[in-house]
Amino acid sequence: MMKRKLIYILVLLLLPGFALKAQNDGVALQDTVFTITDYNAELPSGADILKQDVNVKPVKKYHSSHMIGVRYGVNWSSAQFSPDVIPGKVWCFNNYGIVYTYYNNLWDMLDNFGTQAMVRLNREGFTAEYFEDMKYTVAEVDLMANFRFNPKPFRIFINAGPYAGYRLDNDREGDQKWNYTDNRFDYGLIFGGGAGIMFGPFEFHLEANYKWGLSSYYHTYAYSDEYWLFAYPRIFMFSGTLYYKF
């Protein structure tokens, strides 16, 4: 009885092996091919890249430029008073200046910035009750930052910066030309903009600026020790400048 059980167990264990052998003998298994791609081998080497005929566009370079010019302008001039006095505006002519402008580039990528320095002789003034047609001649130095666009042959720009000056002359005569109540030092801010045209080594600019004076024409005690007086320049400036670029 025990022997018969062992025979049955042995037959059960051997049957799967015989079945698998019979299947392999009767049906051929399909071969499976595995393709391994070497992606690194497909990348060109540095030598291969150098051998290729590739048109590489050069990087655009922006060059700095320097310009020096002469300026002529007219001023529509007034003043802001405290205590409140309603001033009138006067036209002042014969405004001359020498201008140096440096247009620089940033990292050979941006050419929209510049710096402008100017020395000029400026005529300005105001008219008001008790101050009729008061005009001054002022020597000034301006230093302004410049931001511009260049749709050639044109140039469009805005600028802003501080100025400092000294009042050289006024319209009074004789001993009243200057007295202890006058403030001869001038300083403040100038901002504005304009447009220009480029032709060869030259450029011509038309410009409008606003002068915001921070130094009064008079000392605070000019008319009273109790009531202070302020008279700050407020001037619209219109000018034309002819530059030579080098």
Secondary structure, 3 states (H helix, E strand, C coil): CHHHHHHHHHHHHHHHHHHHHHHHHHCCCCCCCCCCCCHHHHCCCHHHHHHCCCCCCCCCCCCCEEEEEEEEEEEEEEEEEECCCCCECEEEEEEEEEEEEEEEEECCCEEEEEEEEEEEEEEEEEECCCCCCEEEEEEEEEEEEEEEECCCCEEEEEEEEEEEEEEEEECCCHHHCCCCCECCEEEEEEEEEEEEEEECCEEEEEEEEEEEECCCCECCCCCCCCCCCEEEEEEEEEEEEEEEEC
